[in-house]
Amino acid sequence: MFFDTHSHVNFNAYKNDGEDVLRRCFESGMSVVNVGSQYSTSKRAVEYTHKFEDGIYAAVGIHPVHLKKGSFTHHDPDELTEEEIPTTGEQLDYQKYLELAKDEKVVAIGEIGLDYHHFTEDDDVEFLKNLQKETLIEFIKLANVVQKPVMLHCWDGYDDLLEILQNHPVEKKGIIHSFIGSYKMANKFIELGYKIGLNGIITYGESYDRLIKEIELKNIVIETDCPYLTPRPLEKGIRNEPLFVKEVAQKIADVKEVSLEEVAEITSQNAKLVLCI
């Protein structure tokens, strides 16, 4: 069955039916990791896991955009959507996250990382970059304390992320989520022991076919990043859900010329391996 390694059913887009969405996943036999982006959504992700016997997991962390208080516009031309997202300006409370991270259903520390894409003209860019780096390093320390992998967000900062992971090794490694870099960059992370997370972005055309071809299936995990990035051929603009991860797997199968069943089986095995499930 399929394993969606990165979803956000713990976000407000599912405030009226999140448990129903996850129950459909549970009943289908697939596995899902709900990923936190700040303390409130991290806590909610953990709470959801205890409503199910198995298959629904959590990751806890602070998305780098939430280190700055304000907002940014999430504009997705491929999805025909635009959304104003408030950011909290949250500071890492190590002890609070440590307590969350100790939960047996928490399988990763994340979503953490670097985001250099959403800076504005008024931002002190160097200050924010340093804050993101420092916070990421603290979360890596936390991950090593609880002996769990990391779920890494990165946008326009792969070189810096690679340097941090080289200088501050994560003992249990993890996933480079929503990877949009080159296959050469992907292989640098793979050499460090990381899996590459692919989602609906790869279904929007042929831009990532070379990446899919060059990376061995044993190094790939699949994800939705729902409610965002609804994969094709599903209609543009509809809310993404974990069950739609099948379309991501189908794209990989088509490009690699292997069966959908093989992609599902191997990427699920990869997920369980890297997440220590």
C-alpha positions in Angstrom: 0.0 0.0 0.0 1.0 3.7 -0.2 2.8 5.7 2.4 2.3 9.5 2.3 5.4 10.7 4.2 4.3 14.4 4.4 0.8 15.6 4.8 -0.9 18.5 6.7 -4.3 17.1 7.6 -3.6 18.9 10.9 -4.0 22.3 9.1 -7.1 24.5 9.0 -8.0 23.3 5.5 -9.3 20.2 7.2 -10.7 21.7 10.4 -14.2 20.3 9.7 -13.3 16.9 8.4 -9.7 16.1 9.2 -10.5 12.9 11.2 -12.7 11.7 8.4 -9.9 12.2 5.8 -7.5 10.2 8.0 -10.1 7.5 8.6 -10.4 7.0 4.9 -6.6 6.6 4.7 -6.6 4.2 7.7 -9.4 2.1 6.2 -7.7 1.9 2.8 -4.6 0.5 4.5 -2.2 3.3 3.7 0.1 5.1 6.1 0.3 8.9 6.7 2.6 11.3 8.5 1.0 14.5 9.6 3.7 17.1 9.8 3.7 20.1 12.1 4.8 23.6 11.1 4.5 25.3 14.5 3.7 24.2 18.0 -0.1 24.2 17.6 -0.1 22.1 14.4 2.6 19.8 15.8 0.5 19.2 18.9 -2.6 18.5 16.7 -0.6 16.1 14.6 0.3 14.1 17.7 -3.3 14.2 19.0 -4.6 12.7 15.7 -2.2 9.8 15.9 -3.9 8.6 19.1 -7.3 8.4 17.4 -6.0 5.4 15.3 -4.4 2.1 16.2 -1.8 2.2 13.6 -0.7 3.8 10.3 -1.2 7.5 11.3 2.0 9.2 12.5 3.3 12.7 13.4 6.3 14.9 12.9 6.8 17.9 15.1 8.8 21.1 14.4 8.8 24.8 13.3 8.7 25.6 9.6 11.3 28.2 8.9 8.8 30.8 7.7 7.1 30.7 11.1 10.3 32.1 12.7 9.2 35.6 11.4 6.0 37.2 12.5 3.9 38.5 9.7 2.5 36.8 6.6 3.3 35.7 3.1 1.2 35.0 0.0 1.3 31.4 -1.1 0.8 31.7 -4.9 0.5 28.5 -6.8 0.1 29.2 -10.6 -0.1 25.4 -11.2 -3.0 25.1 -8.8 -4.7 28.4 -9.7 -4.8 29.3 -6.0 -3.5 32.1 -3.9 -3.6 32.2 -0.1 -2.4 34.6 2.5 -0.7 32.6 5.2 0.0 34.3 8.6 3.3 33.5 10.3 3.7 33.3 14.0 7.2 34.5 14.8 7.5 31.5 17.1 10.7 31.0 19.1 11.9 27.5 19.7 10.9 26.3 23.2 13.2 23.3 23.3 11.5 21.7 26.3 8.0 21.8 24.9 9.1 20.3 21.6 11.2 17.7 23.4 8.1 16.5 25.3 6.1 16.3 22.1 8.9 14.5 20.3 9.1 11.8 23.0 5.6 10.5 22.0 5.9 7.0 20.5 3.8 8.0 17.5 6.1 10.9 16.6 8.4 9.4 13.8 10.3 12.5 12.8 11.3 16.1 13.8 9.9 18.5 11.2 9.0 20.3 9.3 12.3 22.1 9.9 14.8 23.6 7.6 15.6 26.7 5.4 13.3 28.9 3.4 15.0 31.7 1.5 12.2 32.1 -1.0 9.7 34.1 1.1 11.8 37.0 2.1 10.4 40.5 1.4 12.0 43.8 0.6 11.7 44.9 4.3 13.3 41.8 5.8 16.7 41.7 7.4 17.7 38.8 5.2 21.0 38.0 6.9 19.4 38.0 10.4 16.6 35.7 9.2 19.0 33.3 7.4 21.1 33.1 10.6 18.0 32.6 12.7 16.8 29.8 10.4 20.2 28.1 10.5 20.5 28.4 14.3 17.0 27.0 14.8 17.6 24.1 12.5 20.8 23.2 14.3 18.9 23.2 17.7 16.3 20.9 16.2 19.0 18.6 14.9 20.3 18.4 18.5 16.8 17.5 19.7 16.4 14.9 17.0 19.6 13.3 18.1 18.5 13.3 21.8 15.3 11.5 21.0 17.0 9.4 18.3 14.6 10.2 15.5 15.1 11.4 11.9 14.3 14.8 10.5 11.8 16.1 7.9 13.6 18.9 6.1 12.0 21.8 4.2 14.3 23.7 1.8 13.6 26.4 -0.7 16.4 28.3 -2.4 18.9 27.1 0.2 20.2 23.6 -0.7 23.9 24.5 -0.5 23.5 25.9 3.0 21.3 22.9 4.1 24.0 20.5 2.8 26.7 22.3 4.7 24.7 22.2 7.9 24.0 18.5 7.6 27.7 17.8 6.9 28.8 19.8 10.0 25.9 18.8 12.3 25.1 15.2 11.4 21.7 13.8 12.1 22.2 10.3 13.5 19.0 8.9 12.1 19.1 10.9 8.9 15.7 11.7 7.4 13.9 13.0 4.3 14.5 16.0 2.1 10.9 16.9 1.6 9.4 18.3 -1.6 12.7 18.2 -3.4 12.9 20.5 -6.4 16.6 20.6 -7.0 18.8 18.9 -9.6 19.5 15.2 -9.6 23.2 16.1 -8.9 22.1 17.9 -5.7 19.8 15.1 -4.8 22.7 12.6 -5.0 24.7 14.7 -2.5 21.9 14.3 0.0 21.6 10.6 -0.8 25.3 10.2 -0.2 24.7 11.5 3.3 22.0 8.9 3.9 18.8 10.9 3.2 15.8 9.9 1.2 14.3 12.3 -1.4 10.6 13.2 -1.0 8.7 13.7 -4.3 5.1 15.1 -4.5 2.6 16.5 -6.9 5.1 19.0 -8.4 6.6 16.2 -10.5 3.2 15.6 -12.2 2.9 19.2 -13.6 5.0 18.5 -16.7 8.2 16.9 -17.7 10.6 19.2 -15.8 11.4 16.6 -13.2 11.6 13.5 -15.4 15.4 13.6 -15.5 15.4 13.7 -11.7 13.1 10.8 -11.5 15.1 8.8 -13.9 18.5 9.5 -12.3 17.5 8.7 -8.7 17.2 5.0 -7.8 13.8 4.0 -6.5 15.4 2.8 -3.3 16.2 6.5 -2.4 12.7 7.9 -3.0 9.7 8.4 -0.7 6.4 9.8 -1.9 4.2 12.5 -0.3 1.4 14.9 -1.0 2.2 18.0 1.1 -1.6 18.3 1.2 -3.7 20.4 1.2 -1.2 21.9 -1.4 0.2 20.6 -4.7 -2.7 18.5 -5.9 -1.2 16.1 -8.4 -2.3 15.7 -12.0 -4.5 14.4 -13.6 -6.7 15.6 -10.8 -8.5 18.9 -11.4 -6.6 22.1 -10.6 -7.6 23.9 -7.5 -9.2 21.0 -5.5 -7.9 20.3 -2.0 -5.2 17.7 -2.0 -5.6 14.6 0.3 -3.2 11.8 1.3 -5.1 9.3 -0.9 -4.0 11.3 -3.9 -0.4 10.2 -3.3 -1.2 7.4 -5.8 -0.9 9.9 -8.6 2.6 10.8 -7.6 3.5 7.1 -7.5 1.9 6.7 -11.0 4.1 9.4 -12.4 7.2 7.8 -11.0 6.1 4.4 -12.4 5.5 5.9 -15.9 8.9 7.7 -16.1 10.8 4.7 -14.7 8.7 2.2 -16.8 8.0 0.0 -13.8 4.6 -1.0 -12.3 2.6 1.1 -9.9 2.7 -1.8 -7.4 6.5 -1.8 -7.4 6.7 1.9 -6.7 4.1 1.6 -3.9 6.0 -1.3 -2.3 9.5 0.1 -2.5 8.7 3.7 -1.5 6.7 2.3 1.4 9.6 0.2 2.5 11.9 3.2 2.2 9.5 5.3 4.4 9.4 2.6 7.1 13.2 2.3 7.0 14.0 6.0 7.3 11.2 6.7 9.8 12.2 3.6 11.9 8.7 2.2 11.8 
